Amino acid sequence: MDLIQIIVLSLVQGISEFLPISSSAHLVFVPSLFGWQDQGLAFDVAVHVGTLGAILFYFRKDLLTLIKDFFASIKQRKLVGKSNLVWGLGFGTIPAGLFGLFLKDYIEIYARSPIVIAATTIIFGIILYLADKKSGAKSEIDITIRIALIIGLAQALALIPGVSRSGVTISMALFLGFSRTAAANFSFLLSIPIIILAGGVKALQKFSGEELVQATTSWGDLALGAILSGVSAYICVKLFMALIAKISMTPFVVYRLILGIFLLWYFL
Protein backbone atom coordinates (compact mmCIF):
# COMPACT_ATOMS: atom_id res chain seq x y z
CA MET A 1 0.00 0.00 0.00
CA ASP A 2 1.26 3.47 -0.85
CA LEU A 3 0.69 6.59 1.23
CA ILE A 4 -2.24 7.87 -0.85
CA GLN A 5 -4.06 4.54 -0.55
CA ILE A 6 -3.54 4.48 3.21
CA ILE A 7 -4.84 8.04 3.63
CA VAL A 8 -7.86 7.63 1.35
CA LEU A 9 -9.01 4.27 2.75
CA SER A 10 -8.48 5.40 6.34
CA LEU A 11 -10.58 8.51 5.79
CA VAL A 12 -13.26 6.54 3.92
CA GLN A 13 -13.49 4.09 6.82
CA GLY A 14 -13.49 6.80 9.47
CA ILE A 15 -16.08 8.97 7.73
CA SER A 16 -18.45 6.22 6.67
CA GLU A 17 -18.29 3.85 9.66
CA PHE A 18 -20.80 5.68 11.87
CA LEU A 19 -22.78 7.64 9.29
CA PRO A 20 -25.87 5.83 7.90
CA ILE A 21 -24.34 5.63 4.41
CA SER A 22 -22.73 2.15 4.34
CA SER A 23 -18.97 1.88 4.81
CA SER A 24 -18.89 -1.40 2.85
CA ALA A 25 -20.31 0.30 -0.25
CA HIS A 26 -17.54 2.87 -0.13
CA LEU A 27 -14.80 0.32 0.59
CA VAL A 28 -15.89 -1.68 -2.47
CA PHE A 29 -16.24 1.28 -4.81
CA VAL A 30 -13.19 3.38 -3.91
CA PRO A 31 -10.51 0.66 -4.41
CA SER A 32 -12.22 -0.39 -7.65
CA LEU A 33 -12.25 3.19 -8.90
CA PHE A 34 -8.50 3.59 -8.35
CA GLY A 35 -7.58 0.04 -9.32
CA TRP A 36 -6.14 -0.77 -5.88
CA GLN A 37 -5.60 -4.31 -4.69
CA ASP A 38 -7.25 -5.54 -1.49
CA GLN A 39 -5.75 -3.70 1.46
CA GLY A 40 -5.43 -6.85 3.54
CA LEU A 41 -6.75 -8.00 6.89
CA ALA A 42 -4.19 -6.18 9.03
CA PHE A 43 -5.13 -2.81 7.59
CA ASP A 44 -8.85 -3.57 8.09
CA VAL A 45 -8.17 -4.40 11.73
CA ALA A 46 -6.07 -1.24 12.16
CA VAL A 47 -8.71 1.15 10.85
CA HIS A 48 -11.39 -0.59 12.94
CA VAL A 49 -9.18 -0.10 16.00
CA GLY A 50 -9.11 3.57 15.08
CA THR A 51 -12.87 3.89 14.79
CA LEU A 52 -13.34 1.92 18.00
CA GLY A 53 -11.00 4.32 19.78
CA ALA A 54 -12.98 7.25 18.41
CA ILE A 55 -16.32 6.03 19.74
CA LEU A 56 -14.82 5.06 23.11
CA PHE A 57 -13.35 8.55 23.42
CA TYR A 58 -16.62 10.21 22.38
CA PHE A 59 -18.60 8.30 25.02
CA ARG A 60 -15.81 8.25 27.63
CA LYS A 61 -17.85 10.02 30.34
CA ASP A 62 -21.03 8.08 29.59
CA LEU A 63 -19.18 4.76 29.65
CA LEU A 64 -17.86 5.39 33.14
CA THR A 65 -21.40 6.09 34.33
CA LEU A 66 -22.75 3.04 32.52
CA ILE A 67 -20.16 0.74 34.07
CA LYS A 68 -20.80 2.16 37.55
CA ASP A 69 -24.59 1.79 37.18
CA PHE A 70 -24.23 -1.72 35.72
CA PHE A 71 -22.30 -3.07 38.70
CA ALA A 72 -24.66 -1.26 41.07
CA SER A 73 -27.60 -2.95 39.36
CA ILE A 74 -25.99 -6.36 39.85
CA LYS A 75 -25.33 -5.63 43.50
CA GLN A 76 -28.83 -4.30 44.14
CA ARG A 77 -30.53 -6.78 41.78
CA LYS A 78 -32.53 -4.06 40.07
CA LEU A 79 -32.03 -1.42 37.38
CA VAL A 80 -29.95 1.49 38.60
CA GLY A 81 -29.51 4.75 36.69
CA LYS A 82 -28.62 3.89 33.08
CA SER A 83 -27.83 0.24 33.71
CA ASN A 84 -30.66 -0.66 31.33
CA LEU A 85 -28.44 0.55 28.50
CA VAL A 86 -25.66 -1.87 29.43
CA TRP A 87 -28.08 -4.79 29.56
CA GLY A 88 -29.54 -3.57 26.28
CA LEU A 89 -26.13 -3.45 24.64
CA GLY A 90 -25.41 -6.98 25.78
CA PHE A 91 -28.67 -8.46 24.52
CA GLY A 92 -28.62 -6.28 21.41
CA THR A 93 -25.28 -7.77 20.38
CA ILE A 94 -26.46 -11.39 20.57
CA PRO A 95 -28.37 -11.54 17.23
CA ALA A 96 -25.48 -10.19 15.15
CA GLY A 97 -23.09 -12.52 16.96
CA LEU A 98 -25.23 -15.58 16.19
CA PHE A 99 -25.92 -14.54 12.60
CA GLY A 100 -22.24 -13.89 12.07
CA LEU A 101 -21.30 -17.27 13.51
CA PHE A 102 -23.70 -19.31 11.38
CA LEU A 103 -24.25 -17.24 8.22
CA LYS A 104 -21.01 -15.35 7.64
CA ASP A 105 -19.59 -17.81 5.10
CA TYR A 106 -22.87 -17.89 3.17
CA ILE A 107 -22.96 -14.09 3.04
CA GLU A 108 -19.31 -13.93 1.95
CA ILE A 109 -20.12 -16.20 -1.00
CA TYR A 110 -23.50 -14.88 -2.13
CA ALA A 111 -23.95 -11.32 -0.87
CA ARG A 112 -20.74 -9.43 -1.53
CA SER A 113 -21.26 -8.60 -5.19
CA PRO A 114 -21.29 -4.90 -6.19
CA ILE A 115 -24.86 -5.27 -7.48
CA VAL A 116 -26.08 -6.55 -4.09
CA ILE A 117 -24.28 -3.68 -2.36
CA ALA A 118 -25.81 -1.13 -4.76
CA ALA A 119 -29.30 -2.57 -4.26
CA THR A 120 -29.10 -2.66 -0.47
CA THR A 121 -27.67 0.87 -0.42
CA ILE A 122 -30.81 2.08 -2.22
CA ILE A 123 -33.36 -0.12 -0.42
CA PHE A 124 -32.14 0.65 3.09
CA GLY A 125 -31.82 4.31 2.17
CA ILE A 126 -35.56 4.33 1.47
CA ILE A 127 -36.16 2.47 4.74
CA LEU A 128 -34.17 5.16 6.59
CA TYR A 129 -36.40 7.82 5.00
CA LEU A 130 -39.59 6.03 6.09
CA ALA A 131 -38.21 5.43 9.58
CA ASP A 132 -37.33 9.10 9.98
CA LYS A 133 -40.99 9.95 9.50
CA LYS A 134 -41.82 7.71 12.49
CA SER A 135 -39.31 9.24 14.91
CA GLY A 136 -40.72 10.06 18.32
CA ALA A 137 -39.61 11.37 21.67
CA LYS A 138 -38.38 8.24 23.46
CA SER A 139 -34.94 8.52 25.04
CA GLU A 140 -32.25 5.97 25.90
CA ILE A 141 -33.85 5.44 29.31
CA ASP A 142 -36.75 3.74 27.47
CA ILE A 143 -34.48 1.00 26.11
CA THR A 144 -35.67 -2.40 27.34
CA ILE A 145 -34.24 -5.86 26.67
CA ARG A 146 -37.06 -6.50 24.20
CA ILE A 147 -36.34 -3.29 22.30
CA ALA A 148 -32.61 -3.99 22.38
CA LEU A 149 -33.18 -7.44 20.88
CA ILE A 150 -35.32 -5.98 18.10
CA ILE A 151 -32.66 -3.39 17.26
CA GLY A 152 -30.07 -6.16 17.55
CA LEU A 153 -31.95 -8.23 14.97
CA ALA A 154 -31.85 -5.22 12.66
CA GLN A 155 -28.12 -4.90 13.28
CA ALA A 156 -27.67 -8.52 12.17
CA LEU A 157 -28.91 -7.49 8.71
CA ALA A 158 -25.84 -5.29 8.41
CA LEU A 159 -23.80 -8.43 7.79
CA ILE A 160 -25.12 -7.97 4.25
CA PRO A 161 -22.83 -5.37 2.62
CA GLY A 162 -24.52 -2.09 1.75
CA VAL A 163 -27.11 -2.26 4.52
CA SER A 164 -25.09 -0.03 6.90
CA ARG A 165 -24.92 -1.05 10.55
CA SER A 166 -25.59 2.44 11.84
CA GLY A 167 -28.25 3.07 9.21
CA VAL A 168 -30.31 -0.02 9.96
CA THR A 169 -30.07 0.26 13.76
CA ILE A 170 -30.97 3.95 13.70
CA SER A 171 -33.88 3.14 11.35
CA MET A 172 -35.25 0.45 13.67
CA ALA A 173 -34.96 2.71 16.71
CA LEU A 174 -36.81 5.47 14.84
CA PHE A 175 -39.56 3.02 13.83
CA LEU A 176 -39.90 2.19 17.53
CA GLY A 177 -40.54 5.83 18.40
CA PHE A 178 -37.13 6.98 19.60
CA SER A 179 -35.82 10.43 18.90
CA ARG A 180 -33.06 10.86 16.32
CA THR A 181 -30.54 11.67 19.04
CA ALA A 182 -31.48 8.66 21.20
CA ALA A 183 -31.49 6.34 18.16
CA ALA A 184 -28.02 7.51 17.12
CA ASN A 185 -26.63 7.29 20.65
CA PHE A 186 -27.79 3.70 21.11
CA SER A 187 -26.61 2.76 17.63
CA PHE A 188 -23.14 4.13 18.30
CA LEU A 189 -22.91 2.47 21.70
CA LEU A 190 -24.07 -0.79 20.13
CA SER A 191 -21.15 -0.55 17.71
CA ILE A 192 -18.61 -0.95 20.52
CA PRO A 193 -19.12 -4.66 21.33
CA ILE A 194 -19.73 -5.58 17.68
CA ILE A 195 -16.52 -3.90 16.48
CA ILE A 196 -14.57 -5.62 19.25
CA LEU A 197 -16.09 -9.02 18.43
CA ALA A 198 -15.77 -8.72 14.66
CA GLY A 199 -12.21 -7.43 14.72
CA GLY A 200 -11.09 -9.90 17.36
CA VAL A 201 -12.60 -12.95 15.68
CA LYS A 202 -11.24 -11.94 12.29
CA ALA A 203 -7.71 -11.47 13.62
CA LEU A 204 -7.68 -14.63 15.76
CA GLN A 205 -9.16 -16.93 13.14
CA LYS A 206 -7.15 -15.77 10.15
CA PHE A 207 -3.66 -14.90 11.33
CA SER A 208 -1.18 -14.96 14.13
CA GLY A 209 0.25 -11.60 15.21
CA GLU A 210 3.35 -12.03 13.04
CA GLU A 211 1.44 -13.11 9.95
CA LEU A 212 -1.01 -10.25 10.42
CA VAL A 213 1.73 -7.69 9.89
CA GLN A 214 3.45 -9.57 7.09
CA ALA A 215 0.14 -9.76 5.22
CA THR A 216 0.10 -6.05 4.54
CA THR A 217 2.60 -3.32 5.36
CA SER A 218 4.66 -1.80 8.15
CA TRP A 219 3.58 -1.07 11.70
CA GLY A 220 4.00 2.63 10.92
CA ASP A 221 1.49 2.46 8.08
CA LEU A 222 -0.94 0.53 10.27
CA ALA A 223 -0.59 3.16 12.98
CA LEU A 224 -1.19 5.94 10.46
CA GLY A 225 -4.33 4.18 9.24
CA ALA A 226 -5.63 3.77 12.79
CA ILE A 227 -4.96 7.42 13.67
CA LEU A 228 -6.54 8.83 10.51
CA SER A 229 -9.62 6.63 10.74
CA GLY A 230 -9.99 7.40 14.44
CA VAL A 231 -9.70 11.18 14.10
CA SER A 232 -12.02 11.34 11.09
CA ALA A 233 -14.55 9.05 12.80
CA TYR A 234 -14.58 11.19 15.94
CA ILE A 235 -15.13 14.39 13.93
CA CYS A 236 -17.94 12.72 11.96
CA VAL A 237 -19.72 11.50 15.07
CA LYS A 238 -19.50 14.96 16.65
CA LEU A 239 -20.86 16.68 13.54
CA PHE A 240 -23.55 14.03 12.97
CA MET A 241 -24.89 14.32 16.52
CA ALA A 242 -25.00 18.11 16.20
CA LEU A 243 -26.76 17.95 12.83
CA ILE A 244 -29.50 15.41 13.58
CA ALA A 245 -30.69 17.54 16.48
CA LYS A 246 -31.55 20.19 13.87
CA ILE A 247 -32.25 18.39 10.59
CA SER A 248 -33.82 15.15 9.38
CA MET A 249 -32.11 12.11 7.87
CA THR A 250 -33.04 13.27 4.36
CA PRO A 251 -29.51 14.38 3.30
CA PHE A 252 -28.17 10.91 4.12
CA VAL A 253 -31.09 9.27 2.31
CA VAL A 254 -30.44 11.36 -0.81
CA TYR A 255 -26.74 10.52 -0.66
CA ARG A 256 -27.48 6.79 -0.39
CA LEU A 257 -29.83 6.88 -3.36
CA ILE A 258 -27.30 8.74 -5.50
CA LEU A 259 -24.50 6.39 -4.42
CA GLY A 260 -26.60 3.28 -5.06
CA ILE A 261 -27.64 4.44 -8.54
CA PHE A 262 -24.05 5.35 -9.34
CA LEU A 263 -22.84 1.92 -8.20
CA LEU A 264 -25.42 0.22 -10.43
CA TRP A 265 -24.26 2.30 -13.38
CA TYR A 266 -20.57 1.78 -12.60
CA PHE A 267 -20.64 -1.99 -12.13
CA LEU A 268 -23.30 -3.00 -14.67
Number of C-alpha atoms within 10 A of each C-alpha: 15 9 10 9 17 21 15 16 22 30 22 21 27 31 23 22 27 25 20 27 29 28 22 24 25 20 17 18 19 15 16 14 9 9 9 12 10 14 17 15 17 24 27 22 21 23 27 24 20 28 29 26 19 24 20 17 14 18 14 12 10 14 15 11 14 20 15 15 20 22 15 16 18 12 10 10 9 12 16 17 15 20 22 23 26 20 18 22 26 17 20 28 23 19 19 21 19 12 15 17 11 10 13 15 11 11 14 13 9 10 17 18 13 21 18 19 26 26 19 22 30 25 16 23 31 17 16 26 18 17 20 24 13 17 22 17 11 18 16 18 12 13 21 17 18 12 17 25 20 18 28 26 20 24 30 22 19 20 21 19 25 32 30 29 30 26 28 28 30 31 30 26 29 26 20 18 19 24 23 25 22 23 26 27 17 22 25 22 19 26 22 17 17 21 16 15 14 15 19 12 12 15 18 11 8 11 15 10 11 8 12 18 17 13 14 18 16 14 14 9 18 21 16 19 29 28 22 24 32 28 18 21 29 24 14 19 22 12 11 16 15 12 13 14 11 8 10 15 20 15 10 17 24 16 16 26 20 14 20 25 15 14 23 16 11 14 12 8
